[in-house]
Amino acid sequence: MLKHLHVHDDAEEKVWGKMPDDKAFGKAADTFQLISDATRLKILWLLCHHETCVNNIAIAVDMSAPAVSHHLRILKQAGLIVSRRDGKEMYYKLVDSDEAVLVHRAVDDILDIKCFL
């Protein structure tokens, strides 16, 4: 691909040489698609700041627990959140990964919030 590039300067060639592959862009697009849903975004924001149970999340987003569980399943399958069981309760929180930290930062920046954690 670079051999056909119309190069204007050295910086341009370096940028093109470091371009991630299509798989990486696909993964980024998938992540943005996940958080493009306002409910999932709100749930994710809550979980960025505090571990909590499905029932509390349902109250916060004004939805039924089963509807919230559906969104949590999507976020968990994407690797953005993790869960743990304590008795009958399931607790959720943001996973400790570079991708999740980046999403957390982006969400706070977009909402113009100064994170308190």
N, CA, C and O atoms as a MOPAC input file, in Angstrom:
PM7 MOZYME 1SCF
protein

 N      0.81900 1    -1.18700 1     0.00000 1
 C      0.00000 1     0.00000 1     0.00000 1
 C      0.86600 1     1.25500 1     0.00000 1
 O      0.55700 1     2.20700 1    -0.71600 1
 N      1.92500 1     1.28200 1     0.77100 1
 C      2.75400 1     2.48100 1     0.86800 1
 C      3.47600 1     2.80500 1    -0.43300 1
 O      3.80000 1     3.96500 1    -0.68800 1
 N      3.73100 1     1.79800 1    -1.25600 1
 C      4.46300 1     2.08900 1    -2.49300 1
 C      3.64600 1     2.95400 1    -3.45500 1
 O      4.20400 1     3.57600 1    -4.35900 1
 N      2.31700 1     2.99200 1    -3.26100 1
 C      1.45100 1     3.81300 1    -4.10200 1
 C      1.03300 1     5.12000 1    -3.42500 1
 O      0.29000 1     5.91300 1    -4.00200 1
 N      1.50800 1     5.33600 1    -2.21400 1
 C      1.14600 1     6.51200 1    -1.44400 1
 C      1.76800 1     7.76700 1    -2.04800 1
 O      2.95400 1     7.78700 1    -2.37800 1
 N      0.97200 1     8.79000 1    -2.18600 1
 C      1.45800 1    10.08300 1    -2.66500 1
 C      2.00900 1    10.82700 1    -1.44500 1
 O      1.26300 1    11.51800 1    -0.75200 1
 N      3.28300 1    10.69000 1    -1.18800 1
 C      3.91900 1    11.20100 1     0.01800 1
 C      4.29100 1    12.66500 1    -0.15000 1
 O      4.97400 1    13.04700 1    -1.10100 1
 N      3.82100 1    13.48600 1     0.80500 1
 C      4.13100 1    14.90800 1     0.80100 1
 C      5.30400 1    15.22600 1     1.71400 1
 O      6.03900 1    16.18500 1     1.47800 1
 N      5.47900 1    14.41900 1     2.76100 1
 C      6.60200 1    14.61400 1     3.66900 1
 C      6.83800 1    13.32700 1     4.46200 1
 O      6.05600 1    12.38100 1     4.36900 1
 N      7.92400 1    13.30200 1     5.24300 1
 C      8.27100 1    12.10600 1     6.01900 1
 C      7.21600 1    11.76700 1     7.06800 1
 O      6.95500 1    10.59200 1     7.32600 1
 N      6.61300 1    12.77700 1     7.66800 1
 C      5.62000 1    12.54800 1     8.71600 1
 C      4.42200 1    11.77400 1     8.17400 1
 O      3.89500 1    10.88600 1     8.84400 1
 N      4.00200 1    12.10800 1     6.97700 1
 C      2.84900 1    11.43200 1     6.38800 1
 C      3.13200 1     9.94100 1     6.19800 1
 O      2.28700 1     9.10000 1     6.50500 1
 N      4.29700 1     9.62400 1     5.70300 1
 C      4.66300 1     8.22100 1     5.48900 1
 C      4.72700 1     7.46700 1     6.81400 1
 O      4.32700 1     6.30500 1     6.88400 1
 N      5.22400 1     8.11500 1     7.86400 1
 C      5.29600 1     7.47700 1     9.17900 1
 C      3.90100 1     7.17300 1     9.70900 1
 O      3.66800 1     6.09700 1    10.26100 1
 N      2.96500 1     8.12100 1     9.54600 1
 C      1.59500 1     7.91100 1    10.00600 1
 C      0.97400 1     6.72700 1     9.27300 1
 O      0.39300 1     5.84000 1     9.89900 1
 N      1.09500 1     6.71500 1     7.98000 1
 C      0.52900 1     5.62400 1     7.19700 1
 C      1.17200 1     4.29200 1     7.55500 1
 O      0.50800 1     3.25600 1     7.55100 1
 N      2.45000 1     4.32100 1     7.86100 1
 C      3.15900 1     3.09500 1     8.22700 1
 C      2.72400 1     2.51700 1     9.56400 1
 O      2.91900 1     1.33000 1     9.82400 1
 N      2.14000 1     3.34700 1    10.40500 1
 C      1.69400 1     2.89200 1    11.73000 1
 C      0.19200 1     2.66100 1    11.80800 1
 O     -0.33800 1     2.37600 1    12.88200 1
 N     -0.49400 1     2.78100 1    10.67900 1
 C     -1.93900 1     2.59800 1    10.68800 1
 C     -2.29800 1     1.18000 1    11.12900 1
 O     -1.77700 1     0.20800 1    10.58100 1
 N     -3.19400 1     1.05800 1    12.12500 1
 C     -3.61700 1    -0.27900 1    12.55600 1
 C     -4.32100 1    -1.02000 1    11.41900 1
 O     -4.77600 1    -0.41900 1    10.44700 1
 N     -4.39600 1    -2.33600 1    11.57100 1
 C     -5.05000 1    -3.13500 1    10.53800 1
 C     -6.57500 1    -3.03500 1    10.65800 1
 O     -7.10000 1    -2.47200 1    11.61900 1
 N     -7.26300 1    -3.58600 1     9.67900 1
 C     -8.72600 1    -3.50800 1     9.63500 1
 C     -9.36500 1    -4.16300 1    10.85500 1
 O    -10.40600 1    -3.70400 1    11.32700 1
 N     -8.75500 1    -5.23300 1    11.37200 1
 C     -9.28800 1    -5.91800 1    12.54900 1
 C     -9.30500 1    -4.97500 1    13.75400 1
 O    -10.27700 1    -4.95200 1    14.50800 1
 N     -8.24300 1    -4.20400 1    13.93800 1
 C     -8.16400 1    -3.25700 1    15.05400 1
 C     -9.22000 1    -2.17100 1    14.91100 1
 O     -9.86200 1    -1.80600 1    15.89600 1
 N     -9.41100 1    -1.64800 1    13.70400 1
 C    -10.44400 1    -0.64100 1    13.48700 1
 C    -11.83400 1    -1.23300 1    13.71000 1
 O    -12.72700 1    -0.55600 1    14.21800 1
 N    -12.01300 1    -2.48400 1    13.33300 1
 C    -13.28700 1    -3.16400 1    13.56400 1
 C    -13.59300 1    -3.29800 1    15.04100 1
 O    -14.73000 1    -3.09900 1    15.46700 1
 N    -12.57900 1    -3.63400 1    15.82300 1
 C    -12.76300 1    -3.76000 1    17.27200 1
 C    -13.12200 1    -2.40900 1    17.87700 1
 O    -14.00300 1    -2.32800 1    18.73300 1
 N    -12.45600 1    -1.35900 1    17.44500 1
 C    -12.76900 1    -0.01500 1    17.94900 1
 C    -14.19500 1     0.37800 1    17.57700 1
 O    -14.92100 1     0.93700 1    18.39900 1
 N    -14.59300 1     0.09100 1    16.35500 1
 C    -15.95400 1     0.41400 1    15.91000 1
 C    -16.98400 1    -0.36100 1    16.73000 1
 O    -18.02600 1     0.18400 1    17.09300 1
 N    -16.69700 1    -1.62100 1    17.02200 1
 C    -17.60300 1    -2.42900 1    17.84300 1
 C    -17.77200 1    -1.82200 1    19.23100 1
 O    -18.88000 1    -1.79100 1    19.76600 1
 N    -16.67800 1    -1.34000 1    19.81300 1
 C    -16.73900 1    -0.72300 1    21.13600 1
 C    -17.58500 1     0.53900 1    21.09200 1
 O    -18.42400 1     0.75500 1    21.96600 1
 N    -17.37000 1     1.37500 1    20.08100 1
 C    -18.17400 1     2.59100 1    19.96000 1
 C    -19.64200 1     2.25700 1    19.72900 1
 O    -20.52100 1     2.96900 1    20.21400 1
 N    -19.91300 1     1.19100 1    18.99900 1
 C    -21.29800 1     0.79400 1    18.77500 1
 C    -21.95100 1     0.38100 1    20.09700 1
 O    -23.12100 1     0.68400 1    20.33200 1
 N    -21.20100 1    -0.30700 1    20.95400 1
 C    -21.71900 1    -0.71100 1    22.25900 1
 C    -22.15800 1     0.48900 1    23.08600 1
 O    -23.21900 1     0.47400 1    23.70900 1
 N    -21.33500 1     1.51900 1    23.08400 1
 C    -21.63300 1     2.66600 1    23.93600 1
 C    -22.48200 1     3.71700 1    23.21800 1
 O    -22.73000 1     4.79000 1    23.76700 1
 N    -22.92500 1     3.41700 1    22.00200 1
 C    -23.79100 1     4.36000 1    21.29600 1
 C    -25.22800 1     4.28900 1    21.81500 1
 O    -26.03700 1     5.16700 1    21.51300 1
 N    -25.54800 1     3.26700 1    22.58100 1
 C    -26.86400 1     3.14300 1    23.20100 1
 C    -26.84800 1     3.93000 1    24.51500 1
 O    -25.99500 1     3.68600 1    25.36800 1
 N    -27.77400 1     4.86100 1    24.68200 1
 C    -27.77700 1     5.74100 1    25.85700 1
 C    -27.90800 1     4.96900 1    27.16800 1
 O    -27.27800 1     5.32900 1    28.16300 1
 N    -28.71000 1     3.92400 1    27.17700 1
 C    -28.86600 1     3.13200 1    28.40200 1
 C    -27.57000 1     2.42800 1    28.75800 1
 O    -27.14500 1     2.45500 1    29.91300 1
 N    -26.93600 1     1.79600 1    27.77300 1
 C    -25.66100 1     1.12000 1    28.05200 1
 C    -24.59900 1     2.12100 1    28.48800 1
 O    -23.77800 1     1.82700 1    29.35700 1
 N    -24.61700 1     3.28900 1    27.88900 1
 C    -23.66800 1     4.32900 1    28.26200 1
 C    -23.86500 1     4.74000 1    29.71800 1
 O    -22.89700 1     4.91100 1    30.45800 1
 N    -25.10500 1     4.89400 1    30.11800 1
 C    -25.40200 1     5.26200 1    31.50100 1
 C    -24.98500 1     4.14400 1    32.45800 1
 O    -24.39000 1     4.40600 1    33.50400 1
 N    -25.29700 1     2.91100 1    32.09900 1
 C    -24.89500 1     1.76300 1    32.92000 1
 C    -23.37700 1     1.71000 1    33.02300 1
 O    -22.82900 1     1.52500 1    34.10900 1
 N    -22.71700 1     1.86800 1    31.91800 1
 C    -21.25400 1     1.81600 1    31.90500 1
 C    -20.67600 1     2.93100 1    32.77200 1
 O    -19.71700 1     2.71000 1    33.51300 1
 N    -21.24800 1     4.10900 1    32.68300 1
 C    -20.76200 1     5.21500 1    33.51000 1
 C    -20.89800 1     4.87000 1    34.98700 1
 O    -19.97400 1     5.10300 1    35.76700 1
 N    -22.03900 1     4.32100 1    35.37500 1
 C    -22.22500 1     3.91300 1    36.77600 1
 C    -21.15900 1     2.91100 1    37.20300 1
 O    -20.57300 1     3.02900 1    38.27900 1
 N    -20.91800 1     1.92700 1    36.34700 1
 C    -19.98200 1     0.85900 1    36.69700 1
 C    -18.52900 1     1.30900 1    36.63700 1
 O    -17.65700 1     0.66400 1    37.22000 1
 N    -18.26500 1     2.39300 1    35.94900 1
 C    -16.92400 1     2.97200 1    35.94900 1
 C    -16.58600 1     3.53400 1    37.32400 1
 O    -15.41700 1     3.62800 1    37.69600 1
 N    -17.60700 1     3.90300 1    38.06800 1
 C    -17.39200 1     4.61600 1    39.31900 1
 C    -17.72000 1     3.81700 1    40.56800 1
 O    -17.34800 1     4.20200 1    41.67600 1
 N    -18.42800 1     2.68900 1    40.38300 1
 C    -18.82100 1     1.93900 1    41.57800 1
 C    -19.34100 1     0.55100 1    41.18800 1
 O    -20.09300 1     0.40400 1    40.22500 1
 N    -18.93700 1    -0.43200 1    41.93300 1
 C    -19.50600 1    -1.77000 1    41.75500 1
 C    -20.91200 1    -1.75800 1    42.35300 1
 O    -21.11700 1    -1.25200 1    43.45700 1
 N    -21.86700 1    -2.30700 1    41.63300 1
 C    -23.23900 1    -2.33700 1    42.14700 1
 C    -24.01600 1    -3.50900 1    41.55900 1
 O    -23.56300 1    -4.18300 1    40.63400 1
 N    -25.19400 1    -3.72800 1    42.12200 1
 C    -26.02100 1    -4.86900 1    41.71700 1
 C    -27.02400 1    -4.47200 1    40.62900 1
 O    -27.25300 1    -3.29200 1    40.36500 1
 N    -27.60200 1    -5.48100 1    40.01900 1
 C    -28.56700 1    -5.28700 1    38.93600 1
 C    -29.74100 1    -4.43000 1    39.39500 1
 O    -30.18300 1    -3.54200 1    38.66600 1
 N    -30.24600 1    -4.69000 1    40.59400 1
 C    -31.41500 1    -3.94100 1    41.06700 1
 C    -31.11800 1    -2.45200 1    41.20900 1
 O    -31.96100 1    -1.62500 1    40.86100 1
 N    -29.95400 1    -2.09700 1    41.70500 1
 C    -29.60500 1    -0.67700 1    41.82500 1
 C    -29.41500 1    -0.03300 1    40.45900 1
 O    -29.78200 1     1.12400 1    40.25500 1
 N    -28.83900 1    -0.78600 1    39.52300 1
 C    -28.68000 1    -0.27100 1    38.16900 1
 C    -30.05600 1    -0.03600 1    37.54700 1
 O    -30.28500 1     0.98200 1    36.89300 1
 N    -30.96800 1    -0.98600 1    37.75700 1
 C    -32.32600 1    -0.86400 1    37.21500 1
 C    -33.01100 1     0.39500 1    37.73200 1
 O    -33.69500 1     1.08600 1    36.97800 1
 N    -32.82900 1     0.69300 1    39.01700 1
 C    -33.40900 1     1.90500 1    39.59300 1
 C    -32.77500 1     3.13900 1    38.95000 1
 O    -33.47300 1     4.09100 1    38.60100 1
 N    -31.45500 1     3.11900 1    38.79700 1
 C    -30.73700 1     4.27800 1    38.25600 1
 C    -31.14100 1     4.59900 1    36.81700 1
 O    -31.19000 1     5.76700 1    36.43000 1
 N    -31.43400 1     3.55400 1    36.02000 1
 C    -31.76600 1     3.78400 1    34.60800 1
 C    -33.26400 1     3.67300 1    34.33200 1
 O    -33.70800 1     3.77000 1    33.18800 1
 N    -34.03800 1     3.46700 1    35.41100 1
 C    -35.49900 1     3.38900 1    35.31500 1
 C    -35.95100 1     2.31900 1    34.31600 1
 O    -36.75100 1     2.57000 1    33.41400 1
 N    -35.40300 1     1.11700 1    34.51600 1
 C    -35.75800 1    -0.03500 1    33.67600 1
 C    -35.96400 1    -1.25000 1    34.56700 1
 O    -35.59000 1    -1.24100 1    35.74000 1
 N    -36.55200 1    -2.28000 1    34.01300 1
 C    -36.70700 1    -3.52300 1    34.75200 1
 C    -35.35400 1    -4.22100 1    34.88100 1
 O    -34.45500 1    -4.01100 1    34.06700 1
 N    -35.22600 1    -5.04300 1    35.90000 1
 C    -33.98600 1    -5.79900 1    36.09700 1
 C    -33.67500 1    -6.70100 1    34.90000 1
 O    -32.51400 1    -6.77400 1    34.49700 1
 N    -34.66800 1    -7.39500 1    34.30900 1
 C    -34.36500 1    -8.21000 1    33.13000 1
 C    -33.84400 1    -7.38100 1    31.94300 1
 O    -32.95100 1    -7.82700 1    31.22100 1
 N    -34.39800 1    -6.18600 1    31.74300 1
 C    -33.92400 1    -5.32800 1    30.65000 1
 C    -32.48500 1    -4.88800 1    30.91400 1
 O    -31.66400 1    -4.85700 1    29.99800 1
 N    -32.18600 1    -4.55300 1    32.15700 1
 C    -30.82200 1    -4.16500 1    32.52200 1
 C    -29.87900 1    -5.34700 1    32.34600 1
 O    -28.75900 1    -5.18000 1    31.86300 1
 N    -30.31900 1    -6.53100 1    32.73200 1
 C    -29.49100 1    -7.73500 1    32.58000 1
 C    -29.10600 1    -7.96000 1    31.12600 1
 O    -27.99500 1    -8.40400 1    30.83500 1
 N    -30.01600 1    -7.65700 1    30.22000 1
 C    -29.72300 1    -7.77200 1    28.78100 1
 C    -28.55500 1    -6.85500 1    28.40400 1
 O    -27.62500 1    -7.28600 1    27.72200 1
 N    -28.59800 1    -5.59900 1    28.84100 1
 C    -27.51300 1    -4.65700 1    28.55300 1
 C    -26.21100 1    -5.08700 1    29.22700 1
 O    -25.13400 1    -4.96400 1    28.64400 1
 N    -26.31400 1    -5.58900 1    30.45200 1
 C    -25.11500 1    -6.04600 1    31.16100 1
 C    -24.46600 1    -7.22500 1    30.44000 1
 O    -23.24100 1    -7.31500 1    30.35800 1
 N    -25.28200 1    -8.11200 1    29.92700 1
 C    -24.75700 1    -9.27000 1    29.18900 1
 C    -23.96000 1    -8.81100 1    27.96100 1
 O    -22.90000 1    -9.36100 1    27.66400 1
 N    -24.46800 1    -7.81600 1    27.26100 1
 C    -23.78000 1    -7.28100 1    26.07800 1
 C    -22.44000 1    -6.66000 1    26.47800 1
 O    -21.42000 1    -6.90700 1    25.83600 1
 N    -22.44900 1    -5.85600 1    27.53800 1
 C    -21.20800 1    -5.21900 1    28.00000 1
 C    -20.20300 1    -6.24500 1    28.51200 1
 O    -18.99600 1    -6.09300 1    28.32200 1
 N    -20.70600 1    -7.28500 1    29.16000 1
 C    -19.82100 1    -8.33900 1    29.67900 1
 C    -19.21800 1    -9.14300 1    28.53600 1
 O    -18.02400 1    -9.44100 1    28.55700 1
 N    -20.01900 1    -9.49700 1    27.54200 1
 C    -19.51100 1   -10.23900 1    26.38800 1
 C    -18.45900 1    -9.44600 1    25.62900 1
 O    -17.55700 1   -10.02000 1    25.01700 1
 N    -18.57900 1    -8.12500 1    25.67200 1
 C    -17.60900 1    -7.26100 1    25.00400 1
 C    -16.32100 1    -7.11100 1    25.83000 1
 O    -15.33300 1    -6.55200 1    25.35400 1
 N    -16.34400 1    -7.61100 1    27.05600 1
 C    -15.15400 1    -7.54900 1    27.89200 1
 C    -14.96500 1    -6.21800 1    28.60400 1
 O    -13.86200 1    -5.91900 1    29.06100 1
 N    -16.02000 1    -5.41100 1    28.70700 1
 C    -15.90300 1    -4.11400 1    29.37100 1
 C    -16.25400 1    -4.16800 1    30.85300 1
 O    -15.80400 1    -3.32100 1    31.62500 1
 N    -17.05600 1    -5.15800 1    31.26000 1
 C    -17.41400 1    -5.28100 1    32.66800 1
 C    -17.22400 1    -6.72100 1    33.13100 1
 O    -17.15000 1    -7.64800 1    32.32400 1
 N    -17.14700 1    -6.88500 1    34.43500 1
 C    -17.06400 1    -8.20800 1    35.04900 1
 C    -18.13700 1    -8.29400 1    36.12600 1
 O    -18.66800 1    -7.27800 1    36.57400 1
 N    -18.44700 1    -9.51400 1    36.53200 1
 C    -19.46000 1    -9.71200 1    37.57000 1
 C    -18.93400 1   -10.66700 1    38.62900 1
 O    -18.00600 1   -11.44200 1    38.39700 1
 N    -19.55300 1   -10.58600 1    39.79200 1
 C    -19.28600 1   -11.53500 1    40.86100 1
 C    -20.59000 1   -11.76300 1    41.60700 1
 O    -21.43800 1   -10.87500 1    41.69800 1
 N    -20.73000 1   -12.95900 1    42.13400 1
 C    -21.93300 1   -13.31600 1    42.88000 1
 C    -21.63500 1   -13.22400 1    44.37300 1
 O    -20.57700 1   -13.64800 1    44.83900 1
 N    -22.59100 1   -12.66100 1    45.11300 1
 C    -22.53300 1   -12.63500 1    46.57400 1
 C    -23.91300 1   -13.05100 1    47.05400 1
 O    -24.83800 1   -12.24000 1    47.10100 1
 N    -24.04300 1   -14.32200 1    47.41000 1
 C    -25.36000 1   -14.86700 1    47.75300 1
 C    -26.24400 1   -14.87600 1    46.53200 1
 O    -25.89400 1   -15.46400 1    45.50900 1
 N    -27.39200 1   -14.22600 1    46.63000 1
 C    -28.32100 1   -14.17600 1    45.50600 1
 C    -28.05800 1   -12.98400 1    44.58700 1
 O    -28.61700 1   -12.91000 1    43.49300 1
 N    -27.22000 1   -12.06400 1    45.02100 1
 C    -26.94800 1   -10.84200 1    44.25900 1
 C    -25.79000 1   -11.00700 1    43.29500 1
 O    -24.79500 1   -11.66100 1    43.60700 1
 N    -25.92700 1   -10.40600 1    42.11200 1
 C    -24.83500 1   -10.30200 1    41.15500 1
 C    -24.38200 1    -8.85200 1    41.16500 1
 O    -25.19300 1    -7.93400 1    41.04300 1
 N    -23.07400 1    -8.65500 1    41.31300 1
 C    -22.49600 1    -7.32000 1    41.31100 1
 C    -21.66100 1    -7.14200 1    40.05300 1
 O    -21.00800 1    -8.07900 1    39.59300 1
 N    -21.68600 1    -5.94500 1    39.50400 1
 C    -20.98200 1    -5.63900 1    38.26400 1
 C    -20.07400 1    -4.43600 1    38.47200 1
 O    -20.36500 1    -3.54400 1    39.27000 1
 N    -18.96800 1    -4.43300 1    37.73500 1
 C    -18.06000 1    -3.28800 1    37.74600 1
 C    -17.27000 1    -3.29300 1    36.44700 1
 O    -17.25600 1    -4.27400 1    35.70400 1
 N    -16.61800 1    -2.17800 1    36.19900 1
 C    -15.77100 1    -2.04800 1    35.02300 1
 C    -14.59000 1    -2.99800 1    35.15200 1
 O    -14.01100 1    -3.12600 1    36.23100 1
 N    -14.23500 1    -3.65800 1    34.07400 1
 C    -13.08400 1    -4.55500 1    34.08600 1
 C    -11.80100 1    -3.71700 1    34.13200 1
 O    -11.78000 1    -2.58100 1    33.65800 1
 N    -10.75400 1    -4.27300 1    34.69100 1
 C     -9.47200 1    -3.56800 1    34.78000 1
 C     -8.65500 1    -3.88000 1    33.52400 1
 O     -7.81400 1    -4.77900 1    33.51900 1
 N     -8.92200 1    -3.11600 1    32.45900 1
 C     -8.18900 1    -3.30300 1    31.20400 1
 C     -7.92500 1    -1.94300 1    30.57300 1
 O     -8.59700 1    -0.95900 1    30.88600 1
 N     -6.94700 1    -1.89900 1    29.68800 1
 C     -6.63400 1    -0.64700 1    28.99100 1
 C     -7.83900 1    -0.12700 1    28.21500 1
 O     -8.12200 1     1.07100 1    28.21800 1
 N     -8.54400 1    -1.04300 1    27.55000 1
 C     -9.70700 1    -0.64600 1    26.74800 1
 C    -10.80300 1    -0.04500 1    27.62700 1
 O    -11.38400 1     0.98400 1    27.28100 1
 N    -11.08600 1    -0.68200 1    28.76000 1
 C    -12.12600 1    -0.18800 1    29.65800 1
 C    -11.74100 1     1.16500 1    30.25900 1
 O    -12.59100 1     2.04400 1    30.40000 1
 N    -10.48200 1     1.33200 1    30.60700 1
 C    -10.00900 1     2.61200 1    31.14500 1
 C    -10.15500 1     3.70500 1    30.09100 1
 O    -10.54900 1     4.82700 1    30.40800 1
 N     -9.84300 1     3.38300 1    28.85500 1
 C     -9.98500 1     4.35000 1    27.77100 1
 C    -11.45000 1     4.74100 1    27.57300 1
 O    -11.76100 1     5.92000 1    27.40200 1
 N    -12.34200 1     3.76100 1    27.59400 1
 C    -13.77500 1     4.03700 1    27.46100 1
 C    -14.23600 1     4.90900 1    28.62800 1
 O    -14.98800 1     5.86500 1    28.43500 1
 N    -13.78400 1     4.57900 1    29.83700 1
 C    -14.13000 1     5.36400 1    31.02400 1
 C    -13.70800 1     6.82000 1    30.84500 1
 O    -14.49100 1     7.73700 1    31.09200 1
 N    -12.46800 1     7.02000 1    30.41500 1
 C    -11.96400 1     8.37700 1    30.20800 1
 C    -12.77300 1     9.11400 1    29.13800 1
 O    -13.11200 1    10.28800 1    29.29300 1
 N    -13.07200 1     8.40600 1    28.06100 1
 C    -13.83000 1     9.02300 1    26.96900 1
 C    -15.23000 1     9.42300 1    27.43000 1
 O    -15.70500 1    10.51400 1    27.11700 1
 N    -15.88100 1     8.53900 1    28.17100 1
 C    -17.22800 1     8.83000 1    28.66100 1
 C    -17.19700 1    10.04400 1    29.57700 1
 O    -18.02200 1    10.94600 1    29.43000 1
 N    -16.26500 1    10.08300 1    30.51200 1
 C    -16.16200 1    11.23000 1    31.41700 1
 C    -15.86000 1    12.51000 1    30.65400 1
 O    -16.42100 1    13.56100 1    30.96200 1
 N    -14.97600 1    12.43300 1    29.65900 1
 C    -14.63700 1    13.61600 1    28.87200 1
 C    -15.83600 1    14.11700 1    28.05900 1
 O    -16.10400 1    15.31700 1    28.00200 1
 N    -16.54000 1    13.19100 1    27.44300 1
 C    -17.70300 1    13.57100 1    26.63500 1
 C    -18.79200 1    14.19400 1    27.50300 1
 O    -19.44100 1    15.16000 1    27.09900 1
 N    -18.98700 1    13.63800 1    28.69400 1
 C    -20.00900 1    14.16300 1    29.60600 1
 C    -19.48000 1    15.33300 1    30.42600 1
 O    -20.20000 1    15.89000 1    31.25500 1
 N    -18.21600 1    15.70700 1    30.19500 1
 C    -17.55700 1    16.81000 1    30.89000 1
 C    -17.63600 1    16.62700 1    32.40300 1
 O    -18.03200 1    17.53200 1    33.13800 1
 N    -17.25000 1    15.44000 1    32.84500 1
 C    -17.26800 1    15.09300 1    34.25100 1
 C    -15.84200 1    14.88600 1    34.71900 1
 O    -15.03900 1    14.25000 1    34.03700 1
 N    -15.54000 1    15.42000 1    35.86700 1
 C    -14.24600 1    15.16300 1    36.47900 1
 C    -14.41300 1    13.94100 1    37.36600 1
 O    -15.11200 1    13.99200 1    38.37800 1
 N    -13.77600 1    12.85300 1    36.99000 1
 C    -13.92900 1    11.59400 1    37.71500 1
 C    -13.46800 1    11.76700 1    39.16200 1
 O    -12.43800 1    12.38700 1    39.43000 1
 N    -14.23200 1    11.21900 1    40.06900 1
 C    -13.90200 1    11.33100 1    41.47800 1
 C    -13.14500 1    10.12700 1    41.99400 1
 O    -12.86500 1    10.04700 1    43.19000 1
 N    -12.80100 1     9.17500 1    41.11400 1
 C    -12.01800 1     7.99900 1    41.53500 1
 C    -10.63500 1     8.06200 1    40.96600 1
 O     -9.82700 1     7.16500 1    41.20700 1

